[in-house]
Amino acid sequence: MASSTGALCPALEKSSMLPLPSLTMAGSWHRAYRELLVTLALGQVLSLLICGIGLTSKYLADDYHANTPVFQSFLNYILLFLVYTTTLAVRQGEENLLAILKRRWWKYMILGLIDIEANYLVIKAYQYTTLTSVQLLDCFTIPVVLLLSWFFLLVRYKAVHFVGVGVCLLGIGLMVGTDVLVGRQQGLGDHKLLGDLLVLGGATLYGISNVCEEFIVKNLSRVEFLGMMGLFGSFFSGIQLAIMEHKELLRVPWDWQIGLLYIGFSACMFGLYSFMPVVIKRSSATSVNLSLLTADLYSLFCGLLLFQYKFSGLYLLSFIIIVLGLVLYTSSSTYVAQDPRIYKQFRNAGHPITDTPTLGPLEPSVTYTSLRQEIEEEPRIRVA
């Protein structure tokens, strides 16, 4: 009996271990799909906030002739200052406001200026070019983010990521074409070329800001990024407001309705700034910008009720195509070089990195990241 039991034990052990890989794989797929759905849902929340920003801006500009893009951004930066900058001020140690300013104040100053002017250029462009042009050219943010992520964040993409981006852009192109077919109001301006250049400039600055935001929230902290944006954004937008829009503010026919519109705009903008770092930390700046392509569709659906826009089934098709592209992009993880100092050697394959000099070129090791961003388990990179 003892010998027969001993003979059976290895077989029993092997048979009990066989289902484990399949169970592990099933659990992994379950987590991946759950993370995919969460990422898609969070991106749509951002799109709804942008829809609210667009609707309140439209009411202010069209119904009350309140063309105050700088003032609207200034209100948002003031809210960021009151919430996040004051939070940094009461912290202790290296995360204190003064300690952060001492180490890297000039970097956040430049980033704050970039963010301010990105908002200003895109909003200003509506006065000169068509809505169709703004929708098309604003997508220029996506290739900017891809390139900057490749060179500065060392993100490496797979073929499925480029296919997903292409499908998303196809969807936005179909939506813009549908706008032309149904004859939606385009908001023509007198200097279309100037407006198009403003959109391209704003989209480029948005791309720079988004990539910097991704690096900061993944390696430093979300509160630090938002606190610095509140500090420098309120300071420089206040100066720009005093110079450029003080007369425009005097022309605004102030009443409680306009006040509610400004409050609604500020609430949506503050929610967008506060929530976007959370989504970027879970996914990436590229994924977030792809998600935001659906914001125009939500604006359209609201316009059907509020502004009597014409409806076409092609809008729903374009929405489905954009979501499909986003699913393709987020279905596969990117990978990131661990050490930015050896980026120049990344293109040279075939030789591992060692501590001693080698005769051949070096290649950095890479870490594959999933939707849950396992890279956060590595030591954080501190910025000097």
Secondary structure as UniProt FT lines:
FT   HELIX           2..17
FT   HELIX           19..58
FT   HELIX           59..63
FT   HELIX           69..80
FT   HELIX           81..85
FT   HELIX           86..90
FT   HELIX           93..95
FT   HELIX           97..125
FT   TURN            126..128
FT   HELIX           131..137
FT   HELIX           138..140
FT   HELIX           141..151
FT   STRAND          155..156
FT   HELIX           159..182
FT   HELIX           192..219
FT   HELIX           222..244
FT   HELIX           246..251
FT   HELIX           256..282
FT   HELIX           285..291
FT   HELIX           292..294
FT   HELIX           295..306
FT   HELIX           313..330
FT   STRAND          335..337
FT   HELIX           340..345
FT   TURN            346..347
FT   STRAND          366..368
FT   TURN            371..372
FT   HELIX           374..377
//
